[in-house]
Amino acid sequence: MDPEVIEVLTRLEMRDEQERAQGLPGAGRIQALHPDSARFLYVLALARGAKGIVEIGTSHGYSTLWLAAAARVNGGKVVTCEVNPERIAAARGNFAAAGLADVIEILEGDARETLRGRSEPVDLLFIDSEKSYYESFFDVVYRRLVKGGLVVADNALSHQDELEDYVAYVENHPNLESVLVPIGRGLEVSVKLEG
Ligand SMILES: C[S@@+](CC[C@H](N)C(=O)[O-])C[C@H]1O[C@@H](n2cnc3c(N)ncnc32)[C@H](O)[C@@H]1O
C-alpha cells in the first residue's frame, strides 16, 4: 500500500482510538471501522477482484480508503454514500491526501435515495451506517449485485439486537449464503448465488 495511504489510515485510526477512549458519543466520533475488519475487507475485495464497489456510510473515509486501495489494484472504483455534509468535506480531504480521490465517487444524501437509478454492476457492497436501514440499503443494491458478489455488513456483534432482522433476512434469503465473521465488531458476510 502507498505510504500516503498508510499515513492517512494511521492518523484516522489514532483519532478513532482516542475518541473511543474519551467515551465520546457516536455523533462526536469519526466512528471508523475496526482496523481488523478493515484489513479483512481489503483482503476480500482483492480476492474477489472487485471492481464495482459500493459503500454505505463514509464518515471521514477510513473504510473507503481501504476499499479504494483494493479498487485501484483491481482497476475499479468505489461509490461511497454519506448524508452528513461535514463528514463528506472531511472525507474529501482525506481522499485527496491519500491520493485516492480519482477512484472514489461520493454520493451525497440518504443512500436509500442516491443509489436509486444506478445500474453499474456491483461486486462488493459494504454497509456500515444507520442500523435500522440495513435491509433497505441491501434492497436498493441487490439487483445490481453480480453472481458471486459479496455483501459485508458491520456491527453484527456489537449491535446484535438492532441487526437481528437484517441477519435473519440474509441468512434465510434463498439466493444468498451468509456467515457471521467474529472479527472487529462482527461482520455479516453474504455471497449472491445467482446473478
Ligand atoms: C459508522 S459511520 C461510517 C464509518 C465508516 N465506514 C468508516 O469506517 O470510517 C456511519 C455513517 O453513516 C452515515 N449515514 C447515516 N444514515 C445514512 C444514510 N441514510 N445514507 C447515507 N449515509 C448515512 C452517518 O452520517 C455516518 O457518518
The ligand as a Tripos MOL2 file, in Angstrom:
@<TRIPOS>MOLECULE
LIG
   27    29     1     0     0
SMALL
NO_CHARGES

@<TRIPOS>ATOM
      1 C1        -20.2950    4.1910   11.3690 C.3       1 LIG1
      2 S1        -20.2380    5.5930   10.3420 S.3       1 LIG1
      3 C2        -19.3080    5.0080    8.9440 C.3       1 LIG1
      4 C3        -17.8510    4.7590    9.2420 C.3       1 LIG1
      5 C4        -17.0130    4.4800    8.0200 C.3       1 LIG1
      6 N1        -17.4560    3.3010    7.3210 N.3       1 LIG1
      7 C5        -15.5590    4.3440    8.4210 C.2       1 LIG1
      8 O1        -15.0570    3.2240    8.5460 O.co2     1 LIG1
      9 O2        -14.9300    5.3840    8.6430 O.co2     1 LIG1
     10 C6        -21.8830    5.6550    9.6830 C.3       1 LIG1
     11 C7        -22.1280    6.8210    8.7350 C.3       1 LIG1
     12 O3        -23.3620    6.6020    8.0380 O.3       1 LIG1
     13 C8        -23.9230    7.8770    7.7780 C.3       1 LIG1
     14 N2        -25.3550    7.6860    7.4530 N.ar      1 LIG1
     15 C9        -26.3950    7.5020    8.3240 C.ar      1 LIG1
     16 N3        -27.5410    7.3260    7.6570 N.ar      1 LIG1
     17 C10       -27.2220    7.3780    6.3330 C.ar      1 LIG1
     18 C11       -27.9930    7.2600    5.1470 C.ar      1 LIG1
     19 N4        -29.3210    7.0350    5.1940 N.pl3     1 LIG1
     20 N5        -27.3670    7.3770    3.9440 N.ar      1 LIG1
     21 C12       -26.0230    7.6080    3.8960 C.ar      1 LIG1
     22 N6        -25.2450    7.7170    4.9950 N.ar      1 LIG1
     23 C13       -25.8320    7.6040    6.1970 C.ar      1 LIG1
     24 C14       -23.6520    8.6570    9.0580 C.3       1 LIG1
     25 O4        -23.7130   10.0430    8.8380 O.3       1 LIG1
     26 C15       -22.2640    8.1560    9.4450 C.3       1 LIG1
     27 O5        -21.2490    9.0480    9.0080 O.3       1 LIG1
@<TRIPOS>BOND
     1     1     2 1
     2     2     3 1
     3     2    10 1
     4     3     4 1
     5     4     5 1
     6     5     6 1
     7     5     7 1
     8     7     8 2
     9     7     9 1
    10    10    11 1
    11    11    12 1
    12    11    26 1
    13    12    13 1
    14    13    14 1
    15    13    24 1
    16    14    15 ar
    17    14    23 ar
    18    15    16 ar
    19    16    17 ar
    20    17    18 ar
    21    17    23 ar
    22    18    19 1
    23    18    20 ar
    24    20    21 ar
    25    21    22 ar
    26    22    23 ar
    27    24    25 1
    28    24    26 1
    29    26    27 1
@<TRIPOS>SUBSTRUCTURE
     1 LIG1         1 GROUP 0 **** ****
